[in-house]
Amino acid sequence: MQVQYFSNKKPSDSVVGLALLRTTIGRTQWELANLLECSLPTIRAIEQKKLALSGKLAQKLANETGVSISWLLDGDATRPPMDANEVLITEESFERHQVNLVRRRTQLPPGERTDRILATQFRNMTSILVSAECKGNQDLVGYKIGEALEKLKRQFGFDKELAPKPVSQGGKMLLHGGKQDLQLAMKDLSSRRRVLALHGKGSTRTKSKQTSDRIKR
């Protein structure tokens, strides 16, 4: 990658297309570096105009964000980020692009994609909670997870049949919990999919019985 220095500009004055794109899609420098599989110093150097944006990295940016390569290489920060069809790039369009990339790369039926998401995010939450437990912060993390999930419920809705069911214990209303409830939740998911498939609702009608049986086990 070619390095190009600009002695007549201070880093704080440097606003280039990469920084504009990054802030438009709502990502930090670290998140963008992770997305592009490059180092954080590389992103910082490009945004500070200490490092030229290479064609290879521009192509990677286009693939991962949907932005037009010509917009990137033009470097005109007065123009908002555009895709190849001259449509404005937004945080929402970026997220849709990411979803489409996952679908193309995994090429799994809808139900199996859901299974993979469940498994991945369960592991993510488990690793976070275990780390928080070591510091005595698991309740705070649980609260933050709940807040994030409430936001997602408002945005996408939720299946009431699969929602946690409160139970009575000693005159108090509690929610199920523990490993046993996790197993019950997976069985409920399998049963719910069969019901939805029977009524031809949503993408579950394309779900194979084999996958449902695998979840049940």
Secondary structure, DSSP 8 states (H G I E B T S, - for coil): --B---TTS-GGG---HHHHHHHHTT--HHHHHHHHTS-HHHHHHHHTTSB---HHHHHHHHHHH-B-HHHHHH--TTS--BBTTS-B--HHHHHHHHHHHHHHHH---HHHHHHHHHHHHHHHHHHHHHHHHHTT-HHHHHHHHHHHHHHHHHHH---GGGS--EEEETTEEEE--HHHHHHHHHHHHHHHHHHHHHTT-GGGGG--HHHHHHHH-
